[in-house]
Amino acid sequence: MFPLVCLCYAARVKSRRVVLAHLRSCLVCCAAVLACSLDGCQFGYELLDGVGPGIGGSAGMGWGGDSPLGGAGGAAGSPVGDGGIGGGASGGASGPDFVVSTAEDEQDPGATALDPLGSGLSLREAILLANAEPGHQTISVDSGVYVTLTTGALPTITETADLVGPGEIDGASLPASTACVVVDGSGVRISSITVHNCPSEPILLAGGSGNEVSDCRITLAGNSIAVGGQNQLIQRNEIEGSLGAGIWVDGSGSRILDNRIRDAEGVGIELTDEAAAAVVVGNIVHGGNVAIGVHAPADVVVAHNTVYEALLGVSIGGASNVDLRNNILVGATDAAVELLTGTFAYFDNNLFWNNAGGDCAGCTPGPASIFADPIFSDPSSGDLSLASGSPAIDRGVDLGYDRNSSKVGLFDGSAPDLGAIETF
């Protein structure tokens, strides 16, 4: 017996859901139902409950995904009895659930992904629709879409979702102290989005756990990427010109990995007393006031970072069991490391050079410390990779962190390099 409701992939659509009232409506996909059962339907369809039968044992065609043709089609179904109704797999992976198609900051009553009304589907509308849908959703802001927020704060993302670029968001017209993108849920990934001129936090993880902010670019924000909740991942972001902090961590167990922060007027990376067990690895903090602040959390790791020409390198106050190893600290106006109060679990295998206020105020570098020019490739242009002959190459201790990117092994050479950039 034919199913009463099916999903048809006859064409790629932004919503991915084209609901047909009856199987016979799939005639738009195939010349006839009999053609599907006898000769094989070339357009896959699947039941709304997720089961994807293939009529006549045919393979499904994939639609959506990252390429114009989408994912691979499903496997052919095996015929059952004389009728030949097979149980084939469904078609390939679908594209984004919600594609932002207008730069206008509008919210039209009754807007849907298929019929967004107004000038198209706005980012504001897409977030509201994704919040209302069950399960994980994807919101895509494509290249060339530059959203200027004019009608107030965006809706908070409260449900599991991906918000992916490479589109851009501008918050210059928002009231003071307004965050641009706010998450208060779990399982949210924000990736490859650029945020300009936000008057407060460009991205605020207000709560939840298991959220990710990756490969984003932040310019001229009034405040930091703010990290609350637990076990969040902040990685490979570029942050320039923040009037506050670059990244402010106020949640436990978070990982701050391989970010690039330039000229933060407050602090590059700040760990508060709520940031217990945070891991700060592989970041470059260039210029600004305090590069890395560790103020009262316990059991944090600060390793493989490169700090260059900040007023103060690493400031530690009230923190306990800080693991400070494999860092490069160069050109601080004040001290490279300042220990106000607190304790180290480890303080060794760091490189110090040309710090006007001394290498360590209130502490003594460990015996494996290096006091020499790291020989950066081209620091005047911002290239802080290690040039040939650098004393920082192969001089770290293996802490179990992958410094080798996509290459085999955790590092290249006999030991990991000091600093944020592994030399190959």
N, C-alpha and C positions, 0 to 999 in steps of 0.2 A: 504494500500500500504506500502510495506516495506521501511524503510529509506535507503538512499543510503550510509550513512557513519555512522559507529558506533565505540564505544570504547569497546574493549574486555578485560576482566580480566581473561583470561584463565590461566595466570601465573603471579606471582609477578615479576615485573620488576622495575628497579631502577628509570626509568623515569616516570612511571605510564601511559604514553601515547603510546598505540599501535594502530595505526590508520589503519583501514581496509577499502578497497576501496568500498566494497559492503556488504550488510547484509549477503549474502550467504557465505562470508568468515568466518562467525561465525560458520560454520560447524566444525571448529577446536575446538570450545567450546562445541558443541552439535552434536550428530550423524547426525542430519539433521534439517533443518528449521521446518519440520513437527513435529519432536520430541520435539522441543521447544514449538510449539503451542498446541500439543496434550497432551504431557506427562509432560511438564515443563522442562525448561532448568535450569541446575544446575550451570551455570556460568553466572552471571549477566553482562549486558552490557548497555551502556547508550549513548545517542546522544551527539555529540560534543557540542551542545548548552546547555547541562546540564540537558535535560529532559531524564529520564531513564525509557523507557517502558519495561514492563516485558512480553515477549511473552508467551501466554497461562496462564497469571496470576501467573507465578512462582516467587518465592522469589529469590533475587540476593544474590550471595555469596560474602562476604567481603574479600578484599585483601589489603595488605599494613598495615599501622598503625604501632604501636609499637610491636605488637606480630607477630609471624610467620604467623598466619592466618588472621591478620588484624582485621578490624572492623566487626561489625555484618552485615549480609546481609540485603538488603532492603526488605520491606514488599511485600507480594504477590500482584500481580495486579488482578483486577477484570475483567473477560472476557467481551468482548463487542460483542454481536451478536453471530452468529453461528461460526464465525471464531475464537473466543476465543483469540483475541489479547488484552491483558490486559494492564493497565497502571501502572505496578508495580514500586516501588521505586528503585533507583539505589543501588549498592552494598555499602559496608562499606567504612570507610575513608581510603585513600591511604597513602602510606609511603612517605618518603622524596622525593622531586622532583629531587634533585641532591645529590648523595652519593659520597663523596670523597673516592676514592678507591686506591690511591697511595700517598706515602709520597714524591714523586718527585715533585719539583717545576718547572713544565713544562707548556708550552703553545703551543699546537699543532694546527696549522691552520686547521680549519674545524672540530675540535673536537665537538662531541655532547654527550649528556648523554648516548645514546644508543651505540654510537661508539666513545669513547673518544680518540682513537688512542694512540700512545705512550705506557706508562706503566699502563695507567688507567686514571680515571678522577681526575685531580689535584684540589687543592683548588682554585688556580688561575683561572683555566678553569671554575670551578663551579660558581664562583662569576660573571664572564663575562656572562655566560649563564643565570644566574638568573637575572642579570640586563637587559638582552634583552627580558625576558619573561614578558607578561602582568600579573598583579595580584600578589598576595602574593606567594612567593616561600620559600622552605625550603632546606637549605644546611646542610647536616649531615657529621660531621667528627667523625668517629666512634673510639672506643677504640682501641689502638694499632697503630693508624695512627699518626706519629710524623713528622710533616711537617717542614723541615728546609728551610727557605726562602733564596734562593741563587741568584735569578735573578732580585732583586729589590723589590720595594714596591708592595704589593698586589693591585689589582684594588680597587678603592673606591666603597663601596656598596652604590648605589644611589637609589635603588628601595626597596619597602617594602619586607622584607624577615626575616626569622629566620636563624641564623647561630648557630648550636647546636653541642655540643661535645658528648662524653668526650675526643675527640682528642686533640692533643697538637701542638703548633706552636712555633718555635724557630727562633728568629731574630738575632742571634749572628753574622751572615755573612752580615747583611745589613749595608749600609753606615751610618755614624753618622747622627743624626737628622732625621732619617727615622722612621715613625710610622709603626707599624705592621698591625693593622686592623683599617681601616678608614671608617666612615659612614658619608655621606652627603645627607641624605634623611630623611624620616619620617616612623614610623611604623616598625622599625628594632629591632629585639631582638637577642642579643648575649648571649648565655647561656651555661654554663658548659664547656667552653673552657679554656685550660691552655696556657698561653703565657710566654715563658722564654726569658730572655736575649735580650729584645728589646732595641735598642740603644736610642730610644726616647719614644713616647707614645705607650704603648702596645695596647691600644684601644683609639681611638680618635673619639668622636662625634663632627664633625666639624660644624654641623648645623642640621636643621630639628627640629621636635618635636615628643613627644610620643615614643622615643626610649628607649630601656631597655638593661642594662648590668647586668646579674644576675648569681650568682653561678659560677663565673669564678675564676681562680687562676692565680695570676700574681707574677712572681719571677724575681728579679734582673733586673728590668727595668731601663732605663736611665731617665725616666720621669714618669708621672702619667697617670692614666685613666683621660683623659681630656674631660670635659663636656661643650660643647657649645650648641647653640640652645636654646630651651625652653621646659620646662615640661618633662625632662628626668628622668628616674628611674635607680638608681644605687644601687643594693641591694645584700646582702649575698655574697659578693666577698671576697677573701682572697688575701692580697697584702703584699709581704714580700721583704724587701731589696731594695726599690726604691731609686735611687740616687737623685731624685727630690722629688716631692710630691707623696703621695699615690693616692689621688683623688683631682683634680683641677677643681673647678666649676666656669665657666665663662658664665653661662646662667641662666636665671631667672626661677623660679618656679620648680626647680629640687628637687628631693627627694633622699637623701643619707641615706639609711636605712640598719642597721644590717650588716655592713661590718666589717672585721677584718684586721687591718693594723699593721704591725710589722716593726720597725726599718727603717722608712722613713728618709733619711738624710736631707730632706728639711722640709716639713710639712706633717702631716698625711692627713688632709683634709683642703683645702684652699677654701674660698669663696671670690671671687673678687667683685669689684664694680658692675659687671654685674649680680651678683647672687641674685638679689632681690627676696624675698619671698621663698628662699630655705629652705628646712626642713632637718635637720641633726639629725637623731634619731636612737638610738640603736646601735651605733658603738663602737667598742673597738679599741683604739689607744694605742699601747704598745711600749714604747721606742721612740727613734728618737729625733728630734730637737723640733719643735713646733707641738703639737698634733693637735690642731684645730685653724686655722687662720680665723678671720672674719674681712675683710679689705674693708670697705666702702659700703657693701650692706645694704639695708634697709629691715626691717620687716622679719628677719630670725629667725628660731627656732633652738636652739641647746639643745636637751633634751634627757634624758635616755642614755647618753654616759658614758663609763668608760675610763678614761685616767689614764695610769699607767706608772710611771717612765720615763716621757718625760723630756726634758730639761725645757720646758715651756708648761703649760697646754693649756689654751685658751687665745689667743691674740686677742684683739679687737682694731681696729684702724679706726676711721672715720665712723663706722657703726651706724645706728640709729634703735631704737626700737628692740633691740636684746632680745629674750626670752631665758634665760639661766636657766633652771630648771631641777631637777631630775637627775643630773649628779653626778658621783663619780670621784673625782680628788685626786689622791694619788701619792706621791713620786716624785713630780717635783723638779728638781734641782733649778730652779728659782721659780717664782710664779705659783700657780695653775691657777689663772686668772689674766690677765694683761689688764687693761683698759687704753689705750693710749689716745684716744679721742672717743667720741661717747656716745650713751645713751642706757640704758636698758629699755625694756618694762616690763620685770620681771627679777629679780635676787634673787632667793630664792630656798629653798628645794634642796640644793646640799649638798653633803658630802665632807669634806676636811680632809686630814690626811697626816701628815709627809711630808709636802711641805717645803723644806729647805729655799726657798726664800719668804715664806709667802703664805697665802691663797689668798690674793687679793691685787695686786699693783694698786693703784689709785681708789679703790672701797671698799665698805663695804658689806660683805655677809648679806643676809636678815635674819630676826629673826627665820625662820624655818630651817636654815642651821644646819648641824650636824658636829661636830668636834670630830671624833672618828675613830678607826680602823674599816674598813668595814668587816673584817674577811672573806677574800677570801678563797675559798676551797683549792687551792694549787697554789699560785702565782709563785712559783719557777718553776713549769712545764707549766706555762701559763694558768692555769685554774683560771679565774677571776669570776667564779660564786660565789654566796653568800652562805657561810656555815651557818649552824644552829646557831641562836643567833646573827646574824649580825644586827647591828642597822639600816642598810639600807632597811631591809625587811618591806614592807607595810608602808614606810615613804614618798612616793612620793605623788604628787597631780595628779589627773586624768586630763590629757590633751587631752584625746580622741584618743590616739594612741594604737593600738593593741599590747600589750606586751605578749600575751598569746599564740602565735603561733596558732596551730590548735585547741586549747581548747576553750571551751565556755567562752565568756566574754572577756573584754579587758585586764584583769589582774587577778591574783590569790590572794585571801585574801581580807582584808578590804580596801586596797589601793594599787596602783602599787608600786613595789620596785624602789629604786633609781638604776641608772646604766643601763647597757645594757642587763643584763640577769635576767629575771623574775624567782623567786624561786617558785617551785611547791610543 
